[in-house]
Amino acid sequence: MLGPRQEAQQALFYDFSIEDHVPADHILRTTDGIIDLSGVRAHLA
C-alpha cells in the first residue's frame, strides 16, 4: 500500500442490523416475501 497508514479507516464501518430496527409488523417485512429483487441484487453485486 502506498502512502501513510490510515488508522481512522475503521470509522467507515459499523455494526448495524436492519432486523433490530424494522418492527415485526412493518409493511416491508410483508413485501419482502412477495417481491423478487434478485435481479436488482445481482446487478448491484
mmCIF file of the N, C-alpha and C atoms, coordinates in Angstrom:
data_MODEL
# 
_entry.id   MODEL 
# 
loop_
_atom_site.group_PDB 
_atom_site.id 
_atom_site.type_symbol 
_atom_site.label_atom_id 
_atom_site.label_alt_id 
_atom_site.label_comp_id 
_atom_site.label_asym_id 
_atom_site.label_entity_id 
_atom_site.label_seq_id 
_atom_site.pdbx_PDB_ins_code 
_atom_site.Cartn_x 
_atom_site.Cartn_y 
_atom_site.Cartn_z 
_atom_site.occupancy 
_atom_site.B_iso_or_equiv 
_atom_site.pdbx_formal_charge 
_atom_site.auth_seq_id 
_atom_site.auth_comp_id 
_atom_site.auth_asym_id 
_atom_site.auth_atom_id 
_atom_site.pdbx_PDB_model_num 
ATOM 1   N N  . MET A 1 1  ? 0.843   -1.178  0.000   1.00 0.00 ? 1  MET A N  1 
ATOM 2   C CA . MET A 1 1  ? 0.000   0.000   0.000   1.00 0.00 ? 1  MET A CA 1 
ATOM 3   C C  . MET A 1 1  ? 0.886   1.238   0.000   1.00 0.00 ? 1  MET A C  1 
ATOM 4   N N  . LEU A 1 2  ? 0.586   2.178   -0.822  1.00 0.00 ? 2  LEU A N  1 
ATOM 5   C CA . LEU A 1 2  ? 1.346   3.405   -0.897  1.00 0.00 ? 2  LEU A CA 1 
ATOM 6   C C  . LEU A 1 2  ? 0.755   4.458   0.017   1.00 0.00 ? 2  LEU A C  1 
ATOM 7   N N  . GLY A 1 3  ? 1.613   5.348   0.497   1.00 0.00 ? 3  GLY A N  1 
ATOM 8   C CA . GLY A 1 3  ? 1.138   6.435   1.343   1.00 0.00 ? 3  GLY A CA 1 
ATOM 9   C C  . GLY A 1 3  ? 1.117   6.045   2.804   1.00 0.00 ? 3  GLY A C  1 
ATOM 10  N N  . PRO A 1 4  ? 0.732   6.994   3.645   1.00 0.00 ? 4  PRO A N  1 
ATOM 11  C CA . PRO A 1 4  ? 0.708   6.736   5.089   1.00 0.00 ? 4  PRO A CA 1 
ATOM 12  C C  . PRO A 1 4  ? -0.415  5.773   5.467   1.00 0.00 ? 4  PRO A C  1 
ATOM 13  N N  . ARG A 1 5  ? -0.194  5.070   6.534   1.00 0.00 ? 5  ARG A N  1 
ATOM 14  C CA . ARG A 1 5  ? -1.203  4.143   7.039   1.00 0.00 ? 5  ARG A CA 1 
ATOM 15  C C  . ARG A 1 5  ? -2.380  4.922   7.601   1.00 0.00 ? 5  ARG A C  1 
ATOM 16  N N  . GLN A 1 6  ? -3.578  4.543   7.233   1.00 0.00 ? 6  GLN A N  1 
ATOM 17  C CA . GLN A 1 6  ? -4.779  5.254   7.670   1.00 0.00 ? 6  GLN A CA 1 
ATOM 18  C C  . GLN A 1 6  ? -5.426  4.516   8.836   1.00 0.00 ? 6  GLN A C  1 
ATOM 19  N N  . GLU A 1 7  ? -5.231  5.019   10.018  1.00 0.00 ? 7  GLU A N  1 
ATOM 20  C CA . GLU A 1 7  ? -5.781  4.396   11.226  1.00 0.00 ? 7  GLU A CA 1 
ATOM 21  C C  . GLU A 1 7  ? -7.273  4.643   11.362  1.00 0.00 ? 7  GLU A C  1 
ATOM 22  N N  . ALA A 1 8  ? -7.781  5.741   10.829  1.00 0.00 ? 8  ALA A N  1 
ATOM 23  C CA . ALA A 1 8  ? -9.180  6.119   11.010  1.00 0.00 ? 8  ALA A CA 1 
ATOM 24  C C  . ALA A 1 8  ? -10.120 5.359   10.088  1.00 0.00 ? 8  ALA A C  1 
ATOM 25  N N  . GLN A 1 9  ? -9.618  4.467   9.274   1.00 0.00 ? 9  GLN A N  1 
ATOM 26  C CA . GLN A 1 9  ? -10.469 3.759   8.318   1.00 0.00 ? 9  GLN A CA 1 
ATOM 27  C C  . GLN A 1 9  ? -11.526 2.907   9.016   1.00 0.00 ? 9  GLN A C  1 
ATOM 28  N N  . GLN A 1 10 ? -11.279 2.436   10.196  1.00 0.00 ? 10 GLN A N  1 
ATOM 29  C CA . GLN A 1 10 ? -12.263 1.651   10.943  1.00 0.00 ? 10 GLN A CA 1 
ATOM 30  C C  . GLN A 1 10 ? -13.565 2.423   11.135  1.00 0.00 ? 10 GLN A C  1 
ATOM 31  N N  . ALA A 1 11 ? -13.512 3.736   11.177  1.00 0.00 ? 11 ALA A N  1 
ATOM 32  C CA . ALA A 1 11 ? -14.698 4.544   11.392  1.00 0.00 ? 11 ALA A CA 1 
ATOM 33  C C  . ALA A 1 11 ? -15.672 4.449   10.218  1.00 0.00 ? 11 ALA A C  1 
ATOM 34  N N  . LEU A 1 12 ? -15.218 3.935   9.088   1.00 0.00 ? 12 LEU A N  1 
ATOM 35  C CA . LEU A 1 12 ? -16.085 3.802   7.923   1.00 0.00 ? 12 LEU A CA 1 
ATOM 36  C C  . LEU A 1 12 ? -17.056 2.628   8.059   1.00 0.00 ? 12 LEU A C  1 
ATOM 37  N N  . PHE A 1 13 ? -16.766 1.721   8.952   1.00 0.00 ? 13 PHE A N  1 
ATOM 38  C CA . PHE A 1 13 ? -17.565 0.520   9.111   1.00 0.00 ? 13 PHE A CA 1 
ATOM 39  C C  . PHE A 1 13 ? -18.252 0.518   10.467  1.00 0.00 ? 13 PHE A C  1 
ATOM 40  N N  . TYR A 1 14 ? -19.466 0.035   10.495  1.00 0.00 ? 14 TYR A N  1 
ATOM 41  C CA . TYR A 1 14 ? -20.192 -0.011  11.746  1.00 0.00 ? 14 TYR A CA 1 
ATOM 42  C C  . TYR A 1 14 ? -21.048 -1.267  11.779  1.00 0.00 ? 14 TYR A C  1 
ATOM 43  N N  . ASP A 1 15 ? -21.438 -1.658  12.956  1.00 0.00 ? 15 ASP A N  1 
ATOM 44  C CA . ASP A 1 15 ? -22.261 -2.848  13.151  1.00 0.00 ? 15 ASP A CA 1 
ATOM 45  C C  . ASP A 1 15 ? -23.718 -2.412  13.196  1.00 0.00 ? 15 ASP A C  1 
ATOM 46  N N  . PHE A 1 16 ? -24.498 -2.837  12.201  1.00 0.00 ? 16 PHE A N  1 
ATOM 47  C CA . PHE A 1 16 ? -25.893 -2.426  12.110  1.00 0.00 ? 16 PHE A CA 1 
ATOM 48  C C  . PHE A 1 16 ? -26.717 -3.604  11.614  1.00 0.00 ? 16 PHE A C  1 
ATOM 49  N N  . SER A 1 17 ? -27.785 -3.901  12.306  1.00 0.00 ? 17 SER A N  1 
ATOM 50  C CA . SER A 1 17 ? -28.685 -4.972  11.896  1.00 0.00 ? 17 SER A CA 1 
ATOM 51  C C  . SER A 1 17 ? -30.056 -4.375  11.593  1.00 0.00 ? 17 SER A C  1 
ATOM 52  N N  . ILE A 1 18 ? -30.472 -4.485  10.345  1.00 0.00 ? 18 ILE A N  1 
ATOM 53  C CA . ILE A 1 18 ? -31.795 -3.971  9.958   1.00 0.00 ? 18 ILE A CA 1 
ATOM 54  C C  . ILE A 1 18 ? -32.898 -4.710  10.718  1.00 0.00 ? 18 ILE A C  1 
ATOM 55  N N  . GLU A 1 19 ? -32.650 -5.957  11.052  1.00 0.00 ? 19 GLU A N  1 
ATOM 56  C CA . GLU A 1 19 ? -33.631 -6.749  11.790  1.00 0.00 ? 19 GLU A CA 1 
ATOM 57  C C  . GLU A 1 19 ? -33.948 -6.128  13.149  1.00 0.00 ? 19 GLU A C  1 
ATOM 58  N N  . ASP A 1 20 ? -32.971 -5.463  13.731  1.00 0.00 ? 20 ASP A N  1 
ATOM 59  C CA . ASP A 1 20 ? -33.171 -4.839  15.041  1.00 0.00 ? 20 ASP A CA 1 
ATOM 60  C C  . ASP A 1 20 ? -33.940 -3.526  14.959  1.00 0.00 ? 20 ASP A C  1 
ATOM 61  N N  . HIS A 1 21 ? -34.101 -2.972  13.754  1.00 0.00 ? 21 HIS A N  1 
ATOM 62  C CA . HIS A 1 21 ? -34.683 -1.646  13.621  1.00 0.00 ? 21 HIS A CA 1 
ATOM 63  C C  . HIS A 1 21 ? -36.020 -1.602  12.871  1.00 0.00 ? 21 HIS A C  1 
ATOM 64  N N  . VAL A 1 22 ? -36.384 -2.675  12.209  1.00 0.00 ? 22 VAL A N  1 
ATOM 65  C CA . VAL A 1 22 ? -37.661 -2.714  11.487  1.00 0.00 ? 22 VAL A CA 1 
ATOM 66  C C  . VAL A 1 22 ? -38.653 -3.512  12.336  1.00 0.00 ? 22 VAL A C  1 
ATOM 67  N N  . PRO A 1 23 ? -39.737 -2.887  12.759  1.00 0.00 ? 23 PRO A N  1 
ATOM 68  C CA . PRO A 1 23 ? -40.722 -3.587  13.590  1.00 0.00 ? 23 PRO A CA 1 
ATOM 69  C C  . PRO A 1 23 ? -41.280 -4.836  12.891  1.00 0.00 ? 23 PRO A C  1 
ATOM 70  N N  . ALA A 1 24 ? -41.670 -5.811  13.674  1.00 0.00 ? 24 ALA A N  1 
ATOM 71  C CA . ALA A 1 24 ? -42.177 -7.078  13.143  1.00 0.00 ? 24 ALA A CA 1 
ATOM 72  C C  . ALA A 1 24 ? -43.412 -6.891  12.270  1.00 0.00 ? 24 ALA A C  1 
ATOM 73  N N  . ASP A 1 25 ? -44.222 -5.874  12.543  1.00 0.00 ? 25 ASP A N  1 
ATOM 74  C CA . ASP A 1 25 ? -45.450 -5.668  11.774  1.00 0.00 ? 25 ASP A CA 1 
ATOM 75  C C  . ASP A 1 25 ? -45.292 -4.618  10.655  1.00 0.00 ? 25 ASP A C  1 
ATOM 76  N N  . HIS A 1 26 ? -44.069 -4.250  10.334  1.00 0.00 ? 26 HIS A N  1 
ATOM 77  C CA . HIS A 1 26 ? -43.834 -3.245  9.291   1.00 0.00 ? 26 HIS A CA 1 
ATOM 78  C C  . HIS A 1 26 ? -44.146 -3.830  7.912   1.00 0.00 ? 26 HIS A C  1 
ATOM 79  N N  . ILE A 1 27 ? -44.681 -3.012  7.010   1.00 0.00 ? 27 ILE A N  1 
ATOM 80  C CA . ILE A 1 27 ? -45.092 -3.478  5.680   1.00 0.00 ? 27 ILE A CA 1 
ATOM 81  C C  . ILE A 1 27 ? -43.907 -4.024  4.858   1.00 0.00 ? 27 ILE A C  1 
ATOM 82  N N  . LEU A 1 28 ? -42.709 -3.549  5.098   1.00 0.00 ? 28 LEU A N  1 
ATOM 83  C CA . LEU A 1 28 ? -41.556 -4.054  4.361   1.00 0.00 ? 28 LEU A CA 1 
ATOM 84  C C  . LEU A 1 28 ? -41.307 -5.534  4.620   1.00 0.00 ? 28 LEU A C  1 
ATOM 85  N N  . ARG A 1 29 ? -41.639 -5.998  5.799   1.00 0.00 ? 29 ARG A N  1 
ATOM 86  C CA . ARG A 1 29 ? -41.459 -7.427  6.097   1.00 0.00 ? 29 ARG A CA 1 
ATOM 87  C C  . ARG A 1 29 ? -42.436 -8.270  5.281   1.00 0.00 ? 29 ARG A C  1 
ATOM 88  N N  . THR A 1 30 ? -43.612 -7.756  5.010   1.00 0.00 ? 30 THR A N  1 
ATOM 89  C CA . THR A 1 30 ? -44.596 -8.475  4.195   1.00 0.00 ? 30 THR A CA 1 
ATOM 90  C C  . THR A 1 30 ? -44.190 -8.488  2.727   1.00 0.00 ? 30 THR A C  1 
ATOM 91  N N  . THR A 1 31 ? -43.791 -7.327  2.221   1.00 0.00 ? 31 THR A N  1 
ATOM 92  C CA . THR A 1 31 ? -43.446 -7.237  0.801   1.00 0.00 ? 31 THR A CA 1 
ATOM 93  C C  . THR A 1 31 ? -42.150 -7.965  0.474   1.00 0.00 ? 31 THR A C  1 
ATOM 94  N N  . ASP A 1 32 ? -41.278 -8.171  1.447   1.00 0.00 ? 32 ASP A N  1 
ATOM 95  C CA . ASP A 1 32 ? -40.031 -8.882  1.209   1.00 0.00 ? 32 ASP A CA 1 
ATOM 96  C C  . ASP A 1 32 ? -40.290 -10.301 0.702   1.00 0.00 ? 32 ASP A C  1 
ATOM 97  N N  . GLY A 1 33 ? -41.346 -10.942 1.169   1.00 0.00 ? 33 GLY A N  1 
ATOM 98  C CA . GLY A 1 33 ? -41.672 -12.284 0.734   1.00 0.00 ? 33 GLY A CA 1 
ATOM 99  C C  . GLY A 1 33 ? -42.418 -12.340 -0.583  1.00 0.00 ? 33 GLY A C  1 
ATOM 100 N N  . ILE A 1 34 ? -42.881 -11.201 -1.090  1.00 0.00 ? 34 ILE A N  1 
ATOM 101 C CA . ILE A 1 34 ? -43.683 -11.156 -2.310  1.00 0.00 ? 34 ILE A CA 1 
ATOM 102 C C  . ILE A 1 34 ? -42.888 -10.662 -3.515  1.00 0.00 ? 34 ILE A C  1 
ATOM 103 N N  . ILE A 1 35 ? -42.061 -9.643  -3.305  1.00 0.00 ? 35 ILE A N  1 
ATOM 104 C CA . ILE A 1 35 ? -41.321 -9.020  -4.407  1.00 0.00 ? 35 ILE A CA 1 
ATOM 105 C C  . ILE A 1 35 ? -39.966 -9.699  -4.578  1.00 0.00 ? 35 ILE A C  1 
ATOM 106 N N  . ASP A 1 36 ? -39.650 -10.073 -5.809  1.00 0.00 ? 36 ASP A N  1 
ATOM 107 C CA . ASP A 1 36 ? -38.379 -10.721 -6.119  1.00 0.00 ? 36 ASP A CA 1 
ATOM 108 C C  . ASP A 1 36 ? -37.370 -9.658  -6.563  1.00 0.00 ? 36 ASP A C  1 
ATOM 109 N N  . LEU A 1 37 ? -36.421 -9.371  -5.706  1.00 0.00 ? 37 LEU A N  1 
ATOM 110 C CA . LEU A 1 37 ? -35.404 -8.370  -6.008  1.00 0.00 ? 37 LEU A CA 1 
ATOM 111 C C  . LEU A 1 37 ? -34.062 -8.997  -6.386  1.00 0.00 ? 37 LEU A C  1 
ATOM 112 N N  . SER A 1 38 ? -34.062 -10.267 -6.748  1.00 0.00 ? 38 SER A N  1 
ATOM 113 C CA . SER A 1 38 ? -32.812 -10.948 -7.069  1.00 0.00 ? 38 SER A CA 1 
ATOM 114 C C  . SER A 1 38 ? -32.093 -10.311 -8.255  1.00 0.00 ? 38 SER A C  1 
ATOM 115 N N  . GLY A 1 39 ? -32.845 -9.803  -9.231  1.00 0.00 ? 39 GLY A N  1 
ATOM 116 C CA . GLY A 1 39 ? -32.216 -9.138  -10.369 1.00 0.00 ? 39 GLY A CA 1 
ATOM 117 C C  . GLY A 1 39 ? -31.506 -7.864  -9.960  1.00 0.00 ? 39 GLY A C  1 
ATOM 118 N N  . VAL A 1 40 ? -32.115 -7.123  -9.052  1.00 0.00 ? 40 VAL A N  1 
ATOM 119 C CA . VAL A 1 40 ? -31.501 -5.901  -8.548  1.00 0.00 ? 40 VAL A CA 1 
ATOM 120 C C  . VAL A 1 40 ? -30.257 -6.244  -7.733  1.00 0.00 ? 40 VAL A C  1 
ATOM 121 N N  . ARG A 1 41 ? -30.376 -7.244  -6.876  1.00 0.00 ? 41 ARG A N  1 
ATOM 122 C CA . ARG A 1 41 ? -29.232 -7.648  -6.058  1.00 0.00 ? 41 ARG A CA 1 
ATOM 123 C C  . ARG A 1 41 ? -28.076 -8.107  -6.938  1.00 0.00 ? 41 ARG A C  1 
ATOM 124 N N  . ALA A 1 42 ? -28.359 -8.876  -7.989  1.00 0.00 ? 42 ALA A N  1 
ATOM 125 C CA . ALA A 1 42 ? -27.312 -9.331  -8.903  1.00 0.00 ? 42 ALA A CA 1 
ATOM 126 C C  . ALA A 1 42 ? -26.663 -8.148  -9.627  1.00 0.00 ? 42 ALA A C  1 
ATOM 127 N N  . HIS A 1 43 ? -27.472 -7.184  -10.033 1.00 0.00 ? 43 HIS A N  1 
ATOM 128 C CA . HIS A 1 43 ? -26.945 -6.011  -10.728 1.00 0.00 ? 43 HIS A CA 1 
ATOM 129 C C  . HIS A 1 43 ? -26.043 -5.182  -9.814  1.00 0.00 ? 43 HIS A C  1 
ATOM 130 N N  . LEU A 1 44 ? -26.426 -5.044  -8.561  1.00 0.00 ? 44 LEU A N  1 
ATOM 131 C CA . LEU A 1 44 ? -25.644 -4.246  -7.622  1.00 0.00 ? 44 LEU A CA 1 
ATOM 132 C C  . LEU A 1 44 ? -24.391 -4.959  -7.116  1.00 0.00 ? 44 LEU A C  1 
ATOM 133 N N  . ALA A 1 45 ? -24.392 -6.276  -7.211  1.00 0.00 ? 45 ALA A N  1 
ATOM 134 C CA . ALA A 1 45 ? -23.213 -7.030  -6.751  1.00 0.00 ? 45 ALA A CA 1 
ATOM 135 C C  . ALA A 1 45 ? -22.033 -6.729  -7.626  1.00 0.00 ? 45 ALA A C  1 
# 
